[in-house]
Amino acid sequence: MKLENKKIGFAFTGSFCTFKAVIEELKKIREEKADILPIMSYNSYNLDTKFGTAKEYIDEIKEITEKEEIIHTIQGAEPIGPKNLTDLMVIAPCSRKYHC
């Protein structure tokens, strides 16, 4: 599948130990010129952990996606489906591939 000009919602969830690996995948998608809508769960957006601070991850995600805002609330995420804001969604991490 060619990703150029595809609208991809990329949502980070709370397995913080996998964020570095997941960010590498985000970079690959961006390199294919996809238009990425960054999304983070409440905890991903707000919690600092031994794997990094929330601000560090937020800043890196904004830089990669070239977006000023990251959706991080239920209210912010609600319009995604009804307004057809994405062609597809990535929820990451969402597998047992990465072990902490």
SVG drawing of the C-alpha trace seen along z (x, -y; Angstrom):
<svg xmlns="http://www.w3.org/2000/svg" viewBox="-20 -24 34 35">
<polyline fill="none" stroke="black" stroke-width="0.4" points="0.0,0.0 1.3,-3.4 0.9,-5.8 1.6,-9.1 -1.3,-11.5 -3.1,-9.0 -4.6,-10.4 -3.4,-8.1 -4.5,-8.4 -1.5,-7.2 -2.5,-6.6 0.0,-6.0 -1.2,-3.9 0.4,-3.2 3.1,-0.6 5.8,-3.2 8.7,-0.8 7.9,-0.4 7.6,-4.1 11.1,-4.3 10.4,-1.4 6.9,-2.7 8.3,-6.2 10.7,-4.5 7.6,-3.1 6.0,-6.5 9.0,-7.9 8.8,-5.3 5.2,-6.1 6.0,-9.8 8.9,-9.1 6.3,-7.7 4.6,-11.1 1.5,-10.1 -0.5,-12.9 -0.4,-11.8 -3.0,-12.8 -1.2,-12.3 -3.2,-10.9 -2.1,-9.9 -4.0,-8.3 -4.5,-10.4 -1.7,-8.5 0.7,-8.6 0.2,-12.4 0.4,-13.1 2.7,-10.7 6.5,-10.8 8.1,-7.3 11.5,-5.9 11.4,-5.5 11.1,-9.3 9.0,-12.3 5.6,-13.0 7.0,-16.3 9.9,-14.6 7.6,-12.2 5.1,-15.0 7.8,-17.2 9.2,-14.3 5.8,-13.3 5.0,-16.9 8.3,-17.2 7.9,-14.0 4.3,-14.6 4.7,-18.3 1.6,-19.0 1.2,-21.6 -1.5,-19.7 -1.9,-16.1 -5.3,-14.8 -5.2,-13.5 -8.8,-13.7 -12.0,-11.8 -13.6,-15.1 -10.7,-15.7 -11.0,-12.1 -14.8,-12.0 -14.9,-13.8 -12.4,-11.4 -14.9,-8.9 -17.9,-11.1 -15.8,-13.6 -13.8,-11.0 -10.6,-12.5 -8.5,-9.4 -8.2,-6.7 -6.9,-4.3 -5.8,-4.1 -2.7,-2.7 -3.0,-1.9 0.5,-1.4 1.7,0.5 -0.9,3.1 1.0,6.4 3.3,8.6 6.1,8.1 7.9,5.7 8.7,7.0 9.7,4.6"/>
</svg>
